[in-house]
């Protein structure tokens, strides 16, 4: 499929797809006219890359981990790296839950009528 088709199917910009290719995260072949061509498996690859970026991993970290993903094997180092990223994400989730709970408390406290805060 062409780069525009991959962008549409994954809802990722063409620019981002080119960046992934520059970073060695995504591979394409070239047609005789020089157009990028991707296999159908590129859709799931881009989705995985997006998930890993969304989880806060850098392109360098993703590039280091993808060979293990592709081979469906891991090394002690890659498992340790993945566990560290998982722990970092779990910490972020815990912090977000605390922030959400504080916001809920503020919303509850400020939901009661208060004549001093009447801006009408």
C-alpha positions in Angstrom: 0.0 0.0 0.0 1.1 3.6 -0.5 2.0 6.0 2.2 -1.2 7.9 2.0 -3.2 4.7 2.3 -1.2 3.7 5.4 -1.7 7.1 6.9 -5.5 6.9 6.4 -5.7 3.3 7.8 -3.7 4.2 10.9 -4.8 7.8 11.3 -1.2 8.8 11.5 0.2 11.7 9.4 2.4 11.0 6.3 5.0 13.1 8.0 5.0 10.9 11.1 5.3 7.8 8.9 8.3 9.2 7.1 9.8 10.0 10.5 9.3 6.4 11.7 11.1 5.3 8.6 14.0 7.7 9.2 14.2 6.3 12.8 14.3 2.7 11.5 11.0 1.9 13.1 9.1 1.2 9.9 10.3 -0.2 6.5 9.1 0.3 3.0 10.1 -0.6 -0.5 10.2 1.7 -3.4 8.2 1.4 -6.6 9.9 2.0 -9.9 8.6 5.6 -9.8 10.1 6.0 -6.3 6.9 5.8 -4.3 7.0 4.2 -0.9 5.2 0.8 -0.6 4.2 -0.8 2.6 3.1 -4.4 3.4 -0.3 -4.9 5.0 1.6 -5.7 8.3 2.7 -2.1 8.4 -0.7 -1.2 9.9 -0.2 -3.2 13.0 3.4 -2.0 13.2 2.3 1.7 13.1 -0.3 1.0 15.8 2.3 -0.6 18.0 4.7 2.3 17.5 1.8 4.7 18.3 1.0 2.8 21.5 4.7 2.9 22.6 5.0 6.6 21.9 1.7 7.1 23.7 3.2 5.3 26.7 6.1 7.7 26.7 8.8 5.7 25.1 11.3 7.5 23.0 12.0 6.6 19.3 15.5 5.4 20.4 13.9 3.0 23.0 11.3 1.8 20.6 14.0 1.1 18.0 16.0 -0.9 20.5 13.0 -3.0 21.5 11.4 -3.6 18.1 13.9 -6.3 17.0 12.9 -8.4 20.1 9.3 -7.8 19.2 9.8 -8.9 15.6 11.8 -12.0 16.7 9.2 -12.7 19.4 12.1 -13.2 21.9 13.7 -11.1 24.5 16.9 -10.7 26.3 17.3 -10.1 30.1 18.2 -6.5 29.2 15.1 -5.9 27.0 12.8 -7.4 29.7 14.4 -5.2 32.3 13.9 -2.2 30.0 10.3 -3.1 29.4 9.7 -3.6 33.1 11.2 -0.3 33.9 9.0 1.4 31.3 6.0 -0.4 32.8 6.9 0.7 36.3 7.2 4.3 35.0 3.8 4.1 33.4 2.3 2.6 36.6 3.7 5.6 38.6 2.3 8.0 36.1 -1.1 6.3 36.4 -1.0 6.5 40.2 -0.1 10.2 40.1 -2.9 10.9 37.6 -5.4 9.1 39.9 -4.3 11.3 42.8 -4.7 14.4 40.6 -8.1 13.2 39.5 -9.2 12.6 43.0 -8.1 16.1 44.1 -10.0 17.6 41.2 -13.1 15.7 42.3 -12.7 17.0 45.8 -12.4 20.6 44.5 -15.4 20.2 42.3 -17.4 18.8 45.2 -16.3 21.6 47.6 -17.0 24.3 45.1 -20.4 22.9 44.0 -22.1 24.2 47.1 -23.7 27.6 46.7 -21.6 30.4 48.3 -22.8 34.0 48.2 -19.2 35.3 48.3 -18.5 33.6 45.0 -21.6 34.8 43.2 -20.4 36.6 40.1 -23.8 37.6 38.7 
